[in-house]
């Protein structure tokens, strides 16, 4: 099936069908990809601890990974817009992303783990802006919130199944290296599915009938206000490896159950992505304000020392992250013209990633000295985002590319 321009109203059902098929295919790519690297992420904290890393080191490794994973996307998005090779750049990124994860099984020191995490995040940095730009053209047809929410929800299925499989393997006495090495299987399936998409939908921009009219329009001031709000939310967001390190060190859960805890996050995220995507399509940018309500209580619950509070924090974390991923991507698509979306996603990811890194470093440093300070940083940063989001909502009430 090859995408083609819409020439008459009678073509609209075909356009909707092709757009839906592309979103589902990219969702399946995300399913296999998330099953690969989210499975590794679910045991990263204990694995680093087993290799002699401290809590501050875990926070540094996780934060540096996010910095690389988001910061390099600026160049990837710009290059994708300039060359138009969205699929090719995405394939390069996914290849690096998927190759690095099984190699974690060979690491003999936490420094090698950090290097491989950096490589894996580099691949993700390269792949995401072009992938999201491709997806934005299909999402414009079916509804931006729904399109990004559906793709995110499909990805989270893999993010649930993968860690649960790792948990089962650990329960039956498999070691970390065996578990990580087995992730080569979903990694290969990711690349095969992506290649099918590149061959089938080589020109996704023709799905979006407004693309030609909005190619060279600039990014607005409201877009930059939105980046400030998203960056504040990112700075206050916890990294799961630090939470897992805390859980493992305080013996709140066994090693085999820590991936189950991560699966709770991913399952909540899948449900939230679909619901928040639909909400975004119905009420617009006002839906962004609800994100802070989900994310603000997470830190005190996660580090309160009680299992019930810990699981409540993971549910809220999943709900908040699902809403972020669906709504933030839909917002970037709404605020940017078609020909600038790779650049817009790159700018967003750069700001978001730098903020996440700085927040992770600060909270990892605070964890070893004062958990109360960590909680204050997390809550305060996210609450500061609310007035900025109110400015964004007021300024962009009528904006829609």
NORKA-V742405 format. One record per residue. N is the residue number from 1. RES is the residue in one small letter. NEAR is the number of other ideal C-beta (glycine too) atoms within 10 Angstrom. Layout:
BEGIN
n=N res=RES near=NEAR
n=N res=RES near=NEAR
END
This chain:
BEGIN
n=1 res=x near=10
n=2 res=x near=10
n=3 res=x near=21
n=4 res=x near=13
n=5 res=x near=14
n=6 res=x near=18
n=7 res=x near=8
n=8 res=x near=6
n=9 res=x near=7
n=10 res=x near=8
n=11 res=x near=14
n=12 res=x near=12
n=13 res=x near=9
n=14 res=x near=13
n=15 res=x near=20
n=16 res=x near=15
n=17 res=x near=13
n=18 res=x near=23
n=19 res=x near=24
n=20 res=x near=16
n=21 res=x near=16
n=22 res=x near=26
n=23 res=x near=23
n=24 res=x near=14
n=25 res=x near=19
n=26 res=x near=27
n=27 res=x near=21
n=28 res=x near=21
n=29 res=x near=27
n=30 res=x near=24
n=31 res=x near=25
n=32 res=x near=23
n=33 res=x near=29
n=34 res=x near=27
n=35 res=x near=26
n=36 res=x near=27
n=37 res=x near=27
n=38 res=x near=27
n=39 res=x near=29
n=40 res=x near=25
n=41 res=x near=25
n=42 res=x near=29
n=43 res=x near=27
n=44 res=x near=28
n=45 res=x near=28
n=46 res=x near=21
n=47 res=x near=25
n=48 res=x near=24
n=49 res=x near=20
n=50 res=x near=14
n=51 res=x near=16
n=52 res=x near=10
n=53 res=x near=23
n=54 res=x near=15
n=55 res=x near=19
n=56 res=x near=17
n=57 res=x near=19
n=58 res=x near=29
n=59 res=x near=28
n=60 res=x near=19
n=61 res=x near=26
n=62 res=x near=30
n=63 res=x near=23
n=64 res=x near=18
n=65 res=x near=27
n=66 res=x near=24
n=67 res=x near=22
n=68 res=x near=21
n=69 res=x near=25
n=70 res=x near=25
n=71 res=x near=22
n=72 res=x near=23
n=73 res=x near=29
n=74 res=x near=21
n=75 res=x near=15
n=76 res=x near=27
n=77 res=x near=30
n=78 res=x near=16
n=79 res=x near=18
n=80 res=x near=28
n=81 res=x near=22
n=82 res=x near=10
n=83 res=x near=12
n=84 res=x near=14
n=85 res=x near=13
n=86 res=x near=27
n=87 res=x near=20
n=88 res=x near=13
n=89 res=x near=22
n=90 res=x near=26
n=91 res=x near=19
n=92 res=x near=15
n=93 res=x near=24
n=94 res=x near=25
n=95 res=x near=17
n=96 res=x near=17
n=97 res=x near=26
n=98 res=x near=26
n=99 res=x near=16
n=100 res=x near=23
n=101 res=x near=26
n=102 res=x near=20
n=103 res=x near=18
n=104 res=x near=23
n=105 res=x near=19
n=106 res=x near=11
n=107 res=x near=20
n=108 res=x near=9
n=109 res=x near=11
n=110 res=x near=19
n=111 res=x near=14
n=112 res=x near=14
n=113 res=x near=22
n=114 res=x near=19
n=115 res=x near=15
n=116 res=x near=22
n=117 res=x near=27
n=118 res=x near=17
n=119 res=x near=18
n=120 res=x near=25
n=121 res=x near=24
n=122 res=x near=20
n=123 res=x near=25
n=124 res=x near=27
n=125 res=x near=27
n=126 res=x near=27
n=127 res=x near=25
n=128 res=x near=24
n=129 res=x near=34
n=130 res=x near=30
n=131 res=x near=29
n=132 res=x near=28
n=133 res=x near=29
n=134 res=x near=26
n=135 res=x near=27
n=136 res=x near=29
n=137 res=x near=26
n=138 res=x near=29
n=139 res=x near=30
n=140 res=x near=21
n=141 res=x near=21
n=142 res=x near=19
n=143 res=x near=18
n=144 res=x near=25
n=145 res=x near=29
n=146 res=x near=20
n=147 res=x near=29
n=148 res=x near=29
n=149 res=x near=31
n=150 res=x near=24
n=151 res=x near=30
n=152 res=x near=27
n=153 res=x near=23
n=154 res=x near=22
n=155 res=x near=25
n=156 res=x near=30
n=157 res=x near=18
n=158 res=x near=27
n=159 res=x near=29
n=160 res=x near=24
n=161 res=x near=19
n=162 res=x near=28
n=163 res=x near=28
n=164 res=x near=18
n=165 res=x near=19
n=166 res=x near=28
n=167 res=x near=24
n=168 res=x near=14
n=169 res=x near=19
n=170 res=x near=22
n=171 res=x near=14
n=172 res=x near=8
n=173 res=x near=8
n=174 res=x near=14
n=175 res=x near=13
n=176 res=x near=21
n=177 res=x near=14
n=178 res=x near=12
n=179 res=x near=23
n=180 res=x near=24
n=181 res=x near=16
n=182 res=x near=16
n=183 res=x near=24
n=184 res=x near=16
n=185 res=x near=13
n=186 res=x near=23
n=187 res=x near=21
n=188 res=x near=14
n=189 res=x near=19
n=190 res=x near=25
n=191 res=x near=18
n=192 res=x near=10
n=193 res=x near=20
n=194 res=x near=26
n=195 res=x near=14
n=196 res=x near=13
n=197 res=x near=21
n=198 res=x near=15
n=199 res=x near=10
n=200 res=x near=14
n=201 res=x near=23
n=202 res=x near=12
n=203 res=x near=15
n=204 res=x near=22
n=205 res=x near=20
n=206 res=x near=18
n=207 res=x near=25
n=208 res=x near=22
n=209 res=x near=16
n=210 res=x near=13
n=211 res=x near=20
n=212 res=x near=12
n=213 res=x near=11
n=214 res=x near=15
n=215 res=x near=13
n=216 res=x near=9
n=217 res=x near=13
n=218 res=x near=9
n=219 res=x near=16
n=220 res=x near=16
n=221 res=x near=10
n=222 res=x near=19
n=223 res=x near=22
n=224 res=x near=13
n=225 res=x near=19
n=226 res=x near=27
n=227 res=x near=24
n=228 res=x near=16
n=229 res=x near=26
n=230 res=x near=26
n=231 res=x near=22
n=232 res=x near=23
n=233 res=x near=28
n=234 res=x near=25
n=235 res=x near=24
n=236 res=x near=26
n=237 res=x near=24
n=238 res=x near=22
n=239 res=x near=24
n=240 res=x near=22
n=241 res=x near=29
n=242 res=x near=26
n=243 res=x near=27
n=244 res=x near=27
n=245 res=x near=27
n=246 res=x near=21
n=247 res=x near=23
n=248 res=x near=19
n=249 res=x near=13
n=250 res=x near=10
n=251 res=x near=7
n=252 res=x near=16
n=253 res=x near=17
n=254 res=x near=13
n=255 res=x near=18
n=256 res=x near=17
n=257 res=x near=13
n=258 res=x near=25
n=259 res=x near=28
n=260 res=x near=21
n=261 res=x near=22
n=262 res=x near=29
n=263 res=x near=25
n=264 res=x near=20
n=265 res=x near=28
n=266 res=x near=29
n=267 res=x near=21
n=268 res=x near=22
n=269 res=x near=28
n=270 res=x near=23
n=271 res=x near=15
n=272 res=x near=30
n=273 res=x near=30
n=274 res=x near=19
n=275 res=x near=17
n=276 res=x near=28
n=277 res=x near=30
n=278 res=x near=17
n=279 res=x near=20
n=280 res=x near=27
n=281 res=x near=18
n=282 res=x near=12
n=283 res=x near=13
n=284 res=x near=20
n=285 res=x near=22
n=286 res=x near=16
n=287 res=x near=22
n=288 res=x near=28
n=289 res=x near=16
n=290 res=x near=17
n=291 res=x near=26
n=292 res=x near=22
n=293 res=x near=14
n=294 res=x near=22
n=295 res=x near=26
n=296 res=x near=21
n=297 res=x near=19
n=298 res=x near=27
n=299 res=x near=25
n=300 res=x near=17
n=301 res=x near=19
n=302 res=x near=26
n=303 res=x near=24
n=304 res=x near=15
n=305 res=x near=11
n=306 res=x near=12
n=307 res=x near=12
n=308 res=x near=9
n=309 res=x near=15
n=310 res=x near=20
n=311 res=x near=17
n=312 res=x near=17
n=313 res=x near=24
n=314 res=x near=24
n=315 res=x near=19
n=316 res=x near=21
n=317 res=x near=27
n=318 res=x near=27
n=319 res=x near=24
n=320 res=x near=27
n=321 res=x near=23
n=322 res=x near=29
n=323 res=x near=28
n=324 res=x near=24
n=325 res=x near=22
n=326 res=x near=31
n=327 res=x near=27
n=328 res=x near=24
n=329 res=x near=27
n=330 res=x near=28
n=331 res=x near=26
n=332 res=x near=26
n=333 res=x near=25
n=334 res=x near=21
n=335 res=x near=25
n=336 res=x near=25
n=337 res=x near=19
n=338 res=x near=22
n=339 res=x near=17
n=340 res=x near=24
n=341 res=x near=29
n=342 res=x near=29
n=343 res=x near=23
n=344 res=x near=23
n=345 res=x near=29
n=346 res=x near=29
n=347 res=x near=22
n=348 res=x near=27
n=349 res=x near=28
n=350 res=x near=22
n=351 res=x near=20
n=352 res=x near=24
n=353 res=x near=25
n=354 res=x near=17
n=355 res=x near=24
n=356 res=x near=26
n=357 res=x near=24
n=358 res=x near=16
n=359 res=x near=26
n=360 res=x near=27
n=361 res=x near=17
n=362 res=x near=19
n=363 res=x near=28
n=364 res=x near=24
n=365 res=x near=17
n=366 res=x near=19
n=367 res=x near=21
n=368 res=x near=12
n=369 res=x near=10
n=370 res=x near=11
n=371 res=x near=18
n=372 res=x near=12
n=373 res=x near=14
n=374 res=x near=25
n=375 res=x near=20
n=376 res=x near=16
n=377 res=x near=18
n=378 res=x near=26
n=379 res=x near=18
n=380 res=x near=13
n=381 res=x near=24
n=382 res=x near=27
n=383 res=x near=15
n=384 res=x near=16
n=385 res=x near=25
n=386 res=x near=17
n=387 res=x near=11
n=388 res=x near=18
n=389 res=x near=23
n=390 res=x near=14
n=391 res=x near=14
n=392 res=x near=27
n=393 res=x near=19
n=394 res=x near=12
n=395 res=x near=16
n=396 res=x near=20
n=397 res=x near=12
n=398 res=x near=6
n=399 res=x near=14
n=400 res=x near=10
n=401 res=x near=19
END
